């Protein structure tokens, strides 16, 4: 068996094309498009790279994008006041504060300061609570789990009644995707088991999965013999395992033994080019959703 590759890069192109058309319709109907502010504190190279890509993507879709760079030594009080300014700005529909923040700033306080109606990252406790309730209560799903669910659905994988095993229990991926896949509705209705690196006989749990979602942060953790033949495997891990002597770029590995897993799985995501491209894509989707809500309420 040779697994079908689920390309996040390709799905990203498809979804962004759909969003671009939505933005056109929004501007025709309301005279304005989605407004997104990205707040960057300090000069962390990885954060600069992430924010640059987010800004580039937003501009390509026709967003009103505000890049607000702040110095490393900004006080927590000043940052909270800045967030409140954008909470009150009717032209801004999404607020993103790039993490991590300097140690003197409480990240929870910053996340909680964002108006839940503009929390397009989906990290505010109010939005996480609505995600757990499900149904019409849901406003914004966290971006990486939303991307995972989108990939599963668009790959044609059946979720209703499927055995889903999630390896990892982080607040960013493992916990929310476990809840989302167990909800009523399309792309869900699954029977979900959440396991982690302390789970006894981890392999036997993975072997039961029709859909295996791995977000443990351990390179090559899942071996091919842990995978049910024909299963859909979503590898969320992005682990730097070295540096290429030829290019000087980081060598990345997922949490799954990809080459061997391809011989067993029915469908699988690569690393890179799998879940990664979907995260920013879903941030853009949440921002468009927020804009529609704010403009039509």
Backbone as a ProteinNet text record, in pm:
[ID]
protein_1_A
[PRIMARY]
XXXXXXXXXXXXXXXXXXXXXXXXXXXXXXXXXXXXXXXXXXXXXXXXXXXXXXXXXXXXXXXXXXXXXXXXXXXXXXXXXXXXXXXXXXXXXXXXXXXXXXXXXXXXXXXXXXXXXXXXXXXXXXXXXXXXXXXXXXXXXXXXXXXXXXXXXXXXXXXXXXXXXXXXXXXXXXXXXXXXXXXXXXXXXXXXXXXXXXXXXXXXXXXXXXXXXXXXXXXXXXXXXXXXXXXXXXXXXXXXXXXXXXXXXXXXXXXXXXXXXXXXXXXXXXXXXXXXXXXXXXXXXXXXXXXXXXXXX
[TERTIARY]
84.2	0	88.1	48.7	117.3	14.5	33.6	-68.1	-91.2	-214.4	-249.3	-196.7	-128.7	-71.9	-177.2	-202.7	-293.7	-208.3	-212.6	-125.8	-190.9	-135.9	-183.3	-153.3	-45.1	-7	-112.9	-162.6	-265.3	-398.5	-435.4	-562.4	-560.4	-445.9	-430.8	-466.2	-414.7	-443.3	-593.5	-658.1	-801.1	-882.5	-850.1	-926.5	-903.6	-778.4	-750.4	-821.8	-833.7	-907.1	-1054.8	-1109.7	-1248.4	-1265.1	-1169.5	-1176.9	-1162.4	-1078.6	-1059.5	-1191.2	-1268.1	-1397.9	-1496.1	-1486.9	-1572	-1542.3	-1414.9	-1375.5	-1430.1	-1427.6	-1484	-1632.8	-1705.1	-1849.1	-1874.6	-1788.8	-1803	-1785.9	-1685.6	-1660.7	-1774.8	-1832.2	-1945.8	-2067.5	-2085	-2203	-2189	-2068.1	-2050.3	-1948.2	-1879.8	-1783.5	-1652.8	-1632.8	-1506.9	-1484.6	-1357.8	-1323.4	-1282.7	-1232.9	-1192	-1074.1	-1075.9	-965.5	-893.3	-763.3	-682.7	-563.4	-541	-421	-331.3	-204.2	-105.9	-8.8	-1.7	82.5	205.6	321.1	448.4	528.8	564.8	644.7	787	883.9	1022.8	1063.8	1179.8	1237.1	1279.2	1198.1	1223.6	1219.2	1328.4	1332.8	1219.3	1187.3	1078.9	945.9	922.6	797.4	787	898.2	899.4	863.1	918.8	890.8	743.2	686.7	545.2	454.7	483.4	398.6	408.5	527.8	546.8	460.5	454.9	374.3	225.1	184.9	44.2	2.9	89.4	60.9	52.5	148.3	151	23.7	-19.6	-139.9	-263.4	-273.8	-388.8	-397.7	-284.8	-284	-321.1	-276.5	-307.4	-456.7	-528.2	-672.3	-753.1	-684.1	-754.3	-798.8	-738.4	-771.2	-719.3	-782.4	-723.9	-633.8	-501.7	-407.3	-323.5	-319.6	-238.9	-129.7	-6.4	106.3	155.1	140.1	174.7	293.2	412.7	534	560.3	589.4	614.2	750.8	816.5	948.7	943.6	1054.5	1067.3	1030.4	1058.6	1038.9	903.4	809.3	676	621.5	554.1	498.9	370.6	335.4	211	91.8	94.2	-14.5	-29	82.1	77.5	24.5	64.6	17.9	-131.6	-179.1	-322.8	-403	-347.7	-415.7	-421.4	-315.5	-312	-418.3	-429	-531.3	-670.7	-693.1	-824.7	-856	-753.5	-774.6	-830.4	-772	-820	-952	-979.2	-1111	-1220.7	-1190.7	-1289.6	-1289.8	-1196.3	-1182.9	-1279.4	-1379.9	-1478.4	-1421.4	-1303.7	-1242.6	-1157.4	-1139.3	-1061.1	-1155.1	-1150.1	-1237.7	-1162.6	-1030.6	-948.8	-824	-792.6	-673.5	-583.8	-460.5	-362.8	-240.8	-210.3	-86.7	6.7	118.6	211	278.3	268.9	335.8	463.3	563.8	565.7	591.9	556.8	581	699.9	761.2	869.2	824.1	917.9	885.8	814.5	832.9	769.4	621.5	570.3	428.9	355.9	244.3	161.8	79.5	110.1	41.7	-107.2	-144.7	-287.1	-363.2	-301.2	-366.7	-388	-291.3	-301	-412.3	-414.6	-518.3	-656.9	-668.7	-798.4	-842.8	-748.3	-782.1	-845	-823.1	-878.8	-1029.6	-1104.6	-1248.9	-1274.6	-1348.5	-1372.4	-1429.5	-1502.5	-1560	-1455.3	-1333.3	-1223.8	-1106.9	-1127.9	-1023.1	-1013.4	-955.3	-952.1	-851.3	-768	-682.4	-761.1	-874.8	-958.4	-903.8	-819.6	-756.1	-825	-914.5	-980	-1064.6	-1063.5	-1142.9	-1289.9	-1345.6	-1485.6	-1504.5	-1414.4	-1427	-1395.4	-1301.3	-1273.7	-1394.6	-1459.9	-1580.6	-1693.1	-1709.7	-1811.8	-1779.7	-1650.9	-1609.7	-1651.6	-1636.6	-1673.4	-1825	-1902	-2048	-2091.4	-2026.6	-2053.2	-2177.5	-2213.3	-2333.5	-2327	-2439.7	-2449	-2366.8	-2320.2	-2241.2	-2102.3	-2052.8	-1913.8	-1896.6	-1793.1	-1761.6	-1635.8	-1520.9	-1395.4	-1326.1	-1289.9	-1214.1	-1065.8	-988	-841.9	-788.1	-692.3	-656.6	-595.8	-501.6	-440.2	-541	-618.2	-721.3	-823.3	-861.1	-955.5	-896	-765.6	-698.2	-693.9	-671.6	-670.3	-805.9	-910.8	-1045.3	-1077.9	-1037.7	-1060.9	-989.6	-867.6	-791.2	-857.3	-907.2	-974.1	-1097.7	-1175.9	-1299.3	-1268.9	-1177.5	-1148	-1075.4	-1014.1	-948.6	-1048.5	-1174.2	-1277.1	-1280.6	-1215.7	-1214.9	-1347.2	-1409.1	-1534.5	-1507.6	-1577.3	-1557.4	-1669.2	-1788.8	-1902.6	-1884.2	-1877	-1857	-1713.9	-1622.7	-1483.1	-1414.3	-1320.4	-1234.2	-1121.8	-1120.4	-1016.2	-927.7	-798	-702.8	-614.8	-610.9	-529.6	-413	-291.9	-172.4	-121.2	-136.6	-97.8	-214.4	-184.8	-290.7	-267.9	-204	-177.5	-306.8	-304.6	-420.3	-435.8	-326.2	-328	-380.7	-349	-388.6	-466.7	-404.2	-461.4	-598.7	-612.6	-741.8	-851.3	-829	-938.5	-977.5	-881.8	-921.1	-994.8	-962	-1035	-1181.3	-1205.8	-1342.6	-1414.2	-1347.4	-1410.1	-1452.5	-1368.3	-1399.9	-1511	-1535.7	-1641.9	-1775.7	-1781.7	-1906.7	-2004.5	-2131.2	-2229.8	-2207.2	-2228	-2219.5	-2123.9	-2120.8	-2032.9	-1886.2	-1806.2	-1663.6	-1631.6	-1731.3	-1713.2	-1791.5	-1870.1	-1946.9	-1856.6	-1734.6	-1637.5	-1634.1	-1574.6	-1546	-1398.8	-1372.1	-1237.4	-1168.5	-1041.9	-954	-835.2	-809.8	-692.8	-586.8	-468.5	-358.2	-237.1	-130.2	-11.6	109.4	224.7	348.4	353.9	264.5	258.9	155.2	84	-17.1	49.2	-5.8	45.5	4.7	98.1	76.4	16.5	87.8	45.7	20.5	103.4	92.7	-42.2	-96.7	-223.6	-338.1	-332.8	-436	-428.1	-307.4	-289.8	-337.9	-315.3	-347.8	-498.4	-580	-725.8	-780.1	-698.2	-749.3	-780	-900.1	-931	-869.7	-865.3	-802.5	-705.6	-578.5	-474.7	-415.5	-432.8	-383.2	-270.1	-149.9	-31.9	26.4	22	72	144.5	247.8	319.7	450.2	502.8	630.5	749.6	736.8	845.5	877.4	994.4	1026.4	1015.7	941.9	932.9	870.5	789.8	728.9	645.1	560.3	467.4	533.4	544.6	606.4	500.8	542.7	445	358.7	415.7	338.2	231.2	234.6	130.9	9.3	17.8	-86.2	-175.4	-305.4	-402.7	-396.5	-384.3	-378.1	-496.3	-465	-569.1	-612.7	-556.5	-597	-553.5	-622.4	-580.9	-492.7	-373.3	-276	-248	-273.8	-247.5	-130.9	-18.1	104.3	121	103.4	108.7	250	335.2	468	556.4	625.8	728	851.1	942.2	1058.4	1185.4	1267.8	1395.8	1498.3	1544.9	1634.9	1777.7	1803.1	1936.9	1935.3	2050.8	2064.7	2130.5	2074.6	2129.5	2262.7	2364.4	2495.2	2491	2402.6	2394	2323.3	2210.6	2128	2139	2184.1	2189.6	2054.1	1952	1817.2	1792.8	1696.2	1663.7	1606.7	1643.2	1585.2	1468.6	1350.5	1230.3	1184.5	1130.1	1073.5	939.2	845.6	717.9	724	609.3	599.4	576.9	565.6	539.9	657.8	693.9	796.3	735.9	750.4	673.5	697.8	821.6	853.1	792.1	804.1	749.4	597.6	548.4	404.2	329.3	392.5	329.8	296.3	365.3	342.7	222.6	172.6	63.4	-63.6	-47.7	-163.2	-237.1	-364.9	-441.4	-419.7	-412.4	-389.4	-297.6	-212.9	-116.9	-75.2	-45.7	5.6	157.7	225.2	371.4	416.7	543.2	607	739.2	756.7	659.3	558.2	466.2	368.8	236.9	218.2	93.4	7.8	5.2	-78.4	-29	101.3	159.8	93.7	81.6	21.7	-124.3	-190.4	-332.7	-359.5	-261.3	-285.6	-313.6	-226.6	-249.8	-374.8	-398.7	-517.9	-644.8	-648.6	-767.7	-777.3	-663.3	-664.9	-734.8	-703.4	-768.5	-918.7	-953.1	-1094.2	-1170.4	-1109.7	-1173.2	-1192.3	-1094.4	-1103.7	-1216.4	-1230.7	-1341.6	-1475.1	-1481.9	-1604.7	-1637.6	-1534.8	-1554.7	-1604.1	-1545	-1584.6	-1732.1	-1774.8	-1915.7	-2005.3	-1967.6	-2049.3	-2057.5	-1943.8	-1942.8	-2017.2	-2004.2	-2065.4	-2215.1	-2263.3	-2405.2	-2486.4	-2422.3	-2499.1	-2590.4
-119.3	0	124.7	222.1	350.9	457.9	526	617.7	736.7	782.9	908.3	1022.9	1117.7	1230.5	1340.7	1383.1	1494.7	1620.7	1699.3	1816.4	1940.5	1987.8	2113	2231	2221.5	2328.5	2347	2235.8	2243.5	2289.6	2234.8	2275.6	2423.2	2470.9	2612.5	2699.1	2661.9	2737.5	2740.3	2625.7	2615.2	2702.7	2695.7	2771.4	2921.5	2960.8	3103.8	3159.9	3079.4	3123.9	3145.2	3057.5	3072.2	3198.2	3222.2	3339.2	3468.7	3466.8	3586.1	3628.2	3530.1	3560.4	3612.8	3558.9	3608.6	3754.5	3789.7	3927.8	4021.4	3977.2	4057.1	4081.7	3975.6	3989.4	4081.7	4070.9	4154.9	4302	4332.2	4471.4	4525.5	4440.4	4483.2	4512.6	4430.3	4443.6	4552.4	4572.3	4660.9	4772.4	4771.8	4877.9	4864.7	4753.7	4728.8	4578.9	4542.2	4401.7	4375.2	4255.2	4219.4	4304.6	4340.5	4414.3	4327.6	4312.9	4229.8	4309.8	4311.2	4371.9	4261.3	4267.4	4173.8	4254.3	4218.1	4289.3	4204.9	4261.1	4191.3	4268.4	4199.1	4260.3	4205.9	4297	4254.6	4211.8	4144.1	4107.6	3960.7	3873.6	3729.9	3687.8	3629.6	3598.3	3506.9	3404.8	3314.2	3387.8	3474	3550	3645.9	3710.1	3801	3724.3	3604.7	3522.7	3485.5	3442.4	3402.6	3521.5	3635.1	3752.7	3802.5	3800.1	3843.1	3760.6	3629.9	3541.9	3569.2	3594.2	3625.4	3755.2	3855.6	3984.7	3969.6	3898.9	3878	3808.3	3706.4	3632.3	3721.8	3799.5	3888.1	3991.2	4049.7	4150.3	4088.8	3965.7	3899.1	3873	3865.3	3840.9	3970	4084.5	4211.2	4261.6	4209.5	4255.6	4397.4	4466.5	4586.2	4534.1	4538.4	4476.4	4583.3	4578.1	4671.1	4592.3	4623.8	4560.8	4657.1	4618.5	4705.5	4645.4	4696.4	4648.2	4728.9	4657.9	4722.2	4678.2	4765.3	4730.3	4620.2	4552.2	4442.5	4486.2	4611.5	4657.3	4725	4708.9	4763.3	4701.8	4781.8	4729.3	4651.2	4564.6	4489.3	4584.3	4686.9	4784.6	4853.7	4889.5	4955.2	4861.1	4734.4	4637.2	4613.1	4603.9	4583.6	4703.6	4822.9	4943.1	4944.3	4896.6	4888.3	4791.5	4677.6	4579.1	4639.2	4712.6	4774	4875.1	4946.2	5039.1	4966.4	4849.7	4773.3	4703.6	4671.7	4618	4716.3	4846.5	4950.6	5000.5	4954.4	5001.1	4925	4992	4922.4	4868.5	4916	4867.5	4742.6	4703.5	4584.3	4473.7	4360.4	4247.1	4131.2	4134.4	4029.1	4086.7	4040.7	4086.4	3966.3	3975.5	3868	3924.5	3873.6	3908	3788.6	3808.4	3698.9	3652.1	3522.3	3460.2	3391.6	3373.9	3408.5	3556.8	3601.8	3740.2	3745.4	3862.8	3875.3	3828.6	3782.9	3719.8	3812.2	3943.6	4034.9	4058.4	3996.3	4012.9	3880.2	3885.9	3768	3735.3	3623.2	3587.8	3565.1	3504.2	3480.7	3612.3	3711.9	3842.2	3905.3	3887.3	3943.1	3873.2	3741.1	3665.6	3703.3	3714.4	3747.4	3889.2	3977.4	4116.7	4134.8	4039.9	4050.6	4025.8	4111.3	4091.1	3954.3	3865	3731.4	3735.1	3841.9	3853.6	3887.8	3925.4	3955.3	3859.4	3754.6	3657.6	3552.4	3590.9	3501.9	3387.8	3390.9	3276.3	3166	3203.4	3105.4	3059.1	3141.9	3103.2	3159.1	3256.3	3316.3	3210.6	3209.2	3110	3107	3221.8	3225.8	3143.7	3159.5	3084.8	2937.4	2906.2	2765.4	2700.4	2775.7	2722.9	2699.3	2792.7	2775.2	2656.7	2633.6	2517.4	2389	2383.1	2263.2	2242.5	2351.5	2340.4	2292.6	2345.7	2302.1	2365.6	2317.9	2364.4	2511.3	2580.5	2720.7	2812.2	2757.8	2839.1	2871	2787.5	2801.3	2930.5	3009.3	3131.3	3108.8	3091	3068.5	2944.8	2853.7	2736	2769.1	2712.1	2732.4	2690.2	2765.4	2754	2619.7	2566.9	2440.2	2325	2308.8	2203.7	2222.4	2347.1	2372	2327	2352.4	2308.1	2157.1	2089.8	1943	1888.9	1941.8	1894.2	1920.6	2037.1	2070.8	1972.6	1934.2	1840.2	1702.8	1661	1531.3	1530.6	1637.1	1645.6	1653.3	1743	1763.9	1645.5	1562	1442	1330.3	1352.5	1251.2	1141.9	1162.7	1063	1067.3	952.9	944.1	958.2	1050.4	1073.5	1017.2	1005.9	962	817	796.9	664	615.6	696	653.4	655.1	564.1	563.5	664.1	770.6	872.2	862.1	852.7	855.3	978.3	1060.5	1181.1	1158.9	1168.8	1152.4	1292.2	1329.3	1463.1	1529.7	1607.3	1667.3	1816.8	1882.2	2025.6	2105.3	2226.3	2315.5	2371.5	2368.7	2427.6	2329.8	2199.8	2102.1	1984.4	1907.1	1780.1	1789.4	1875.8	1887.2	1938.9	2051.7	2101	2006.9	1943.8	1856.4	1733.6	1689.3	1576.8	1613.8	1734	1781.1	1797.2	1861	1890.4	1764	1663.1	1540.8	1459.8	1484.3	1412.2	1483.2	1604	1680.1	1620.9	1661	1628.1	1717.2	1660.9	1744.7	1691	1755.6	1712.3	1726.5	1635	1637.7	1592.8	1536.4	1494.1	1363.8	1359.2	1237.9	1116.4	1141.3	1032.6	984	867.2	815.2	842.8	926.6	982.9	929.4	891.1	856.2	951	1019.6	1106.3	1036.9	1017.8	952.5	1045.6	1002.5	1087.3	1000.2	1062.9	986.4	907.6	937.4	860.6	748.2	736.4	631.6	493.7	398.9	262.3	196.2	124.6	54.7	148.5	256.7	358.5	298.7	203.9	143.9	79.3	11.2	-59.8	38.2	154.6	256.1	309.4	339.7	392.8	293.4	168.3	62	52.9	100.7	94.5	206.6	307.1	431.2	419.5	461.3	484.6	617.8	712.4	843.2	864.9	877.9	894.7	1034.6	1115	1252.3	1258.1	1291.2	1282.8	1422	1466.4	1599.5	1590.8	1507.4	1481.8	1559.4	1605.7	1677.1	1587	1461.7	1363.3	1308.7	1338.9	1294.7	1143.2	1100	958.1	871	929.1	852.3	735.2	761.4	659	575.4	445.9	351.2	294.8	242.4	190.4	77.6	-3.1	-113.8	-65.1	64.1	121.4	166.1	163.3	220.1	110.7	132	41	51.1	-59.5	-52	26.1	125.1	205.1	326.7	347	459.9	593.7	699.7	835.4	886.9	932.3	975.9	1125.4	1202.7	1346.4	1372.5	1411.6	1433.8	1583.6	1624.5	1765.9	1807.2	1710.9	1739.7	1813.8	1914.9	1984.3	1993.9	1898.3	1888	1916.6	2006.5	2035.6	1933.5	1850.7	1741.5	1762.1	1874.5	1901.6	2017.8	2041.3	2148.7	2092.9	2125.7	2078.9	2147.3	2068.2	2124.8	2197.5	2154.7	2214.5	2350.1	2356.1	2477.3	2562.8	2501.6	2573.3	2585.6	2523.8	2528.9	2410.9	2427.9	2322.8	2200.3	2082.9	1957.5	1925.4	1909.2	1889.2	1744.4	1700.2	1565.9	1574.6	1492.3	1484.3	1389.3	1364.7	1270.7	1127.7	1111.4	980.2	942.1	814.4	762.3	762	875.7	903	801.1	776	689	550.6	495.6	362	366.5	474.6	486.6	493	549.7	557.9	420.9	319.7	184.1	116.7	179	118.5	202.8	332.8	422.4	432	468.5	495	636.5	731.1	872.4	927.4	1022.4	1075	1216.5	1296.8	1432.1	1431	1505.1	1513.8	1622	1619.8	1726.3	1759.3	1883.7	1994.6	1978.3	2075	2076	2010.2	1974.9	1912.3	2008.4	1987.1	2069.8	2214.1	2235.2	2369.2	2477.4	2460.3	2565.7	2595.8	2502.3	2519.8	2614.1	2630.9	2710.4	2856.1	2918.6	3057.5	3067.7	2966.7	2965.6	2975.3	2900	2902.9	3032.6	3095.3	3229	3326.9	3318	3404.1	3373.7	3246.4	3207	3260.9	3252.9	3307.7	3458.5	3527	3672.4	3712.2	3638	3663.5	3638.6	3530.7	3499.2	3611.3	3662.2	3771.7	3897.5	3926.4	4046.3	4039.9	3925.3	3910.2	3935.6	3877	3889.4	4034.6	4103.6	4242.3	4334.3	4307.6	4396.6	4373.8	4255.8	4224.5	4214	4235.9	4222.9	4344.5
0	0	0	-80.3	-80.9	-46.7	65.7	117.3	25	22	-45.5	39.9	-21.7	51.2	64.5	187.5	212.8	218.3	115.7	104.1	164.1	274.1	331.4	240.7	167.8	75.6	-32.4	-87.1	-190.5	-133.7	-17.1	44.7	80.3	123.3	156.6	35.1	-82.1	-203.9	-232.4	-216.6	-244.2	-149.5	-20.1	79.7	64.8	40.6	23.3	-99.6	-204.8	-323.7	-289.6	-206.4	-162.1	-77.3	12.8	100.2	21.3	-81	-163.4	-227.9	-272.7	-331.8	-227.7	-104.7	3.6	33.9	33.9	61.8	-46.3	-170.4	-280.3	-255.6	-219	-192.9	-73.4	28.4	147.6	113.2	33.1	-5.1	-90.4	-175.2	-257.1	-170	-65.2	19.9	125.7	177.3	292.9	272.4	159.3	132.1	206.1	273.3	343.1	357.8	375.8	395.1	538.4	565.8	701.1	747.8	875.8	935.6	1037.3	1021.6	1111.2	1160.9	1292	1347.1	1403.5	1367.3	1421.2	1506.8	1634.5	1730.7	1760.4	1732.3	1754.4	1858.8	1967	2072.7	2064.2	2049.2	2042	1903.2	1896.3	1766	1762.1	1818.1	1809	1661.6	1608.9	1464.5	1417.8	1498.1	1458.7	1455.5	1554.2	1559.3	1441.8	1408.1	1293.1	1166.1	1151.4	1033.9	1026	1140	1143.1	1110.9	1173.5	1153.3	1009.5	953	814	719.2	742.7	657.7	676.9	800.5	826.9	758.3	768.5	705.5	552.9	497.1	352.5	304.5	379.5	342.4	351.6	459.9	478.1	365.8	330.7	223.9	89	66.6	-61.1	-77.5	35.7	31.8	27.4	37.8	34.7	170	277.9	411.9	434.6	528.6	589.1	701	679.2	773.1	841.1	973.7	1052	1123.2	1093.1	1162.3	1269.9	1396.8	1508.7	1583.8	1555.4	1621.8	1749.4	1857.6	1985.9	2039.5	2116.9	2168.9	2274.6	2290.3	2387	2528.4	2562.1	2699.5	2722.3	2631	2655.2	2783.7	2863.1	2987.3	2959.7	3054.4	3039.5	3033.7	3115.3	3117.6	2982.5	2921.6	2791.2	2683.3	2689.6	2590.1	2604.1	2727.5	2749.9	2700.6	2718.7	2669.2	2516.7	2453.5	2307.1	2256.5	2323.1	2285.2	2299	2407.1	2428.1	2317.6	2269.7	2159.1	2037.5	2006.4	1890.5	1918.9	2045.8	2081.5	2042	2053.8	2028.9	1884.1	1802.3	1664.3	1572.8	1515	1431.6	1300.3	1260.2	1136.3	1158	1283.2	1316.6	1362.5	1292.7	1324.7	1389	1379.5	1439.3	1502.5	1623.2	1694.4	1721.3	1675.9	1697.2	1767.3	1886	1956	1941	1873.2	1846.3	1975.5	2001.1	2115.3	2067.3	2155.2	2297	2318.5	2440.8	2481.4	2577.2	2595.6	2694	2832.5	2912.7	3040.8	3139	3123.9	3219.2	3189.8	3081.2	3043.7	3063.5	3131	3157.3	3032.9	2968.2	2843.3	2865	2977.8	3004.6	3014	3078.6	3090.9	2953.8	2865.2	2730.2	2650.9	2656.4	2584.7	2636.3	2768.8	2828.7	2797.3	2763.5	2734.7	2597.7	2507.8	2373.1	2377.3	2312.9	2301.8	2238.4	2306.5	2249.9	2108.7	2075.8	1941.7	1836.2	1880.2	1788	1806.5	1884.8	1917	1806.5	1693.6	1577.1	1592.4	1695.2	1727.9	1797.5	1858.5	1927.2	2060.9	2125.4	2251.3	2375.2	2358.7	2475.1	2546.8	2681.6	2755.1	2716	2679.6	2636.5	2509.4	2413.8	2288.4	2306.5	2394.3	2423.5	2490.7	2579.9	2644.1	2544.6	2450.8	2347.8	2257.6	2232.6	2152.9	2221.5	2353.8	2428.9	2425.8	2439.7	2433.4	2295.3	2190.9	2054	1994.4	1875.8	1807.2	1771.5	1790.1	1752.7	1843.5	1956.4	2048.8	1993	1903.2	1856.6	1778.3	1814.5	1741.8	1657.1	1724.4	1651.9	1708.3	1620.3	1660.5	1659.4	1752.3	1747.5	1611.2	1560.2	1418.8	1378.6	1456.5	1416.5	1422.1	1531.3	1530	1417.5	1390.3	1280.3	1148.1	1129	1008.2	996.6	1109.1	1110.1	1067.3	1126.9	1093.7	947.1	897.6	756.8	665	700	617.9	615.4	729.6	737.6	647.9	657.1	578.8	429.6	391	248.6	186.8	268.3	214.5	186.1	224.7	200.7	304.8	417.6	525	600.3	619.2	693.2	842.4	906.9	1050.9	1136.6	1082.5	1162.3	1207.8	1338.3	1393.6	1391.4	1337.5	1326.4	1462.3	1480.5	1598.2	1574.5	1653.6	1644.2	1767.6	1746.5	1857.4	1841.2	1946.3	1947.9	2043.2	1991.3	2073.5	2109.7	2235.2	2279.7	2349.7	2454.5	2535.2	2557.6	2462.9	2477.4	2465	2523.5	2512.5	2372.1	2294.7	2160.7	2055.8	2072.3	1970.7	2029.5	2117.3	2159.8	2222.1	2321.4	2389.6	2297.2	2225.8	2141.3	2027.5	1960.9	1849.8	1901.8	2023.5	2082.7	2103.5	2154.2	2174.7	2040.7	1945.7	1817.4	1742.8	1744.5	1669.8	1735.2	1863.8	1933.6	1933.4	1876.8	1873.8	1772.5	1786.4	1684.6	1563.4	1444	1325.7	1221.7	1104.1	995.3	1033.4	985.6	1016.3	1156.5	1225.3	1364.3	1387.6	1496.1	1529.1	1547.2	1593.1	1609.5	1753.9	1772.5	1905.9	1932.6	2033.1	2049.4	2174.6	2157.8	2269.5	2266	2378.4	2387.3	2473.1	2413.6	2483.5	2481.5	2547.8	2558.8	2589.9	2608.9	2624.6	2755.8	2849.5	2974.3	2969.2	2857.3	2843	2837.1	2913.4	2908.4	2776.9	2716.8	2590	2485	2462.5	2366.1	2228.2	2190.3	2056.9	2033.8	2134.9	2115.7	2093.8	2158.1	2136.1	1993	1948.2	1813	1707.8	1732.2	1635.5	1609.4	1703.7	1688.3	1600	1573.9	1514.8	1365.8	1328.9	1187.3	1144.3	1240.8	1219.5	1334.9	1303.3	1405.1	1393.6	1499	1501.1	1603.1	1556.9	1643.4	1665.1	1791.7	1827.4	1961.1	1965.4	2090.2	2100.8	1986.9	1988.2	2009	1964.5	1977.7	1839.1	1783.9	1647.5	1631.1	1528.7	1495.7	1602	1689.5	1798.7	1747.6	1648.3	1599.5	1490.9	1518.9	1426.2	1331.4	1217.8	1121.8	1178.3	1269.1	1325.9	1423.9	1458.9	1544.2	1464.4	1332.3	1246.8	1190	1199.9	1141.5	989.8	918.8	772.3	714.5	631	567.7	646.8	765.9	850.2	789.7	829.1	795.3	908.5	875.5	976.1	957.4	1062.8	1062.1	1156.3	1100.3	1178.1	1202.8	1328.8	1364.8	1407.4	1433.6	1485.5	1385.8	1435.2	1355.3	1444.2	1429.2	1516.1	1437.2	1488.7	1424	1471.4	1380.3	1418.5	1367.9	1304	1253.6	1156.4	1096	998	872.9	757.1	630.5	602.2	572.6	539.2	405.7	316.7	183.5	184.9	256.6	252.7	378.6	487.7	614.8	682.1	623	679.6	773.3	862.8	958.7	887.5	938.3	891.4	983.9	927.3	1007.3	1003.4	1115.6	1125.5	1195.7	1154.3	1223.3	1341.5	1400.8	1512.1	1463.8	1332.7	1272.2	1184.1	1185	1093.4	953.1	884.3	762.6	652.5	618.1	503.8	521	641.1	665.4	682.8	743.6	764.1	632.1	530.4	397.9	340.8	387.4	337.8	404.2	512.6	590.1	585.8	601.9	609.4	476.4	484.9	363.3	314.1	411.5	381.6	490.2	453.7	551.3	513.4	615.7	592.1	600.8	513.9	519.9	619	653.7	732.3	665.1	617.8	615.5	502.4	492.4	383.7	417.2	545.5	587.5	667	799.1	886	890.4	884	898.1	814.6	683.2	600.1	633.2	703.2	731.2	848.5	937.5	1058.3	1024.6	944.9	905.6	818.6	737.1	652.6	736.7	847	931.6	1011.3	1038.8	1099.5	1004.9	876.4	778.2	769.5	777.2	770.4	891.1	1009.7	1129.4	1118.1	1058.2	1044.6	949.1	840.8	747.7	817.6	894.3	969.8	1067	1136.7	1231.5	1160.9	1045.8	971.6	930.8	878.7	841.4	962.5	1076.3	1198.2	1242.4	1244.2	1289.7	1192.3	1064.8	965.2	949.8	986.6	964.5	1092.4	1207.7	1333.5	1354.3
[MASK]
+++++++++++++++++++++++++++++++++++++++++++++++++++++++++++++++++++++++++++++++++++++++++++++++++++++++++++++++++++++++++++++++++++++++++++++++++++++++++++++++++++++++++++++++++++++++++++++++++++++++++++++++++++++++++++++++++++++++++++++++++++++++++++++++++++++++++++++++++++++++++++++++++++++++++

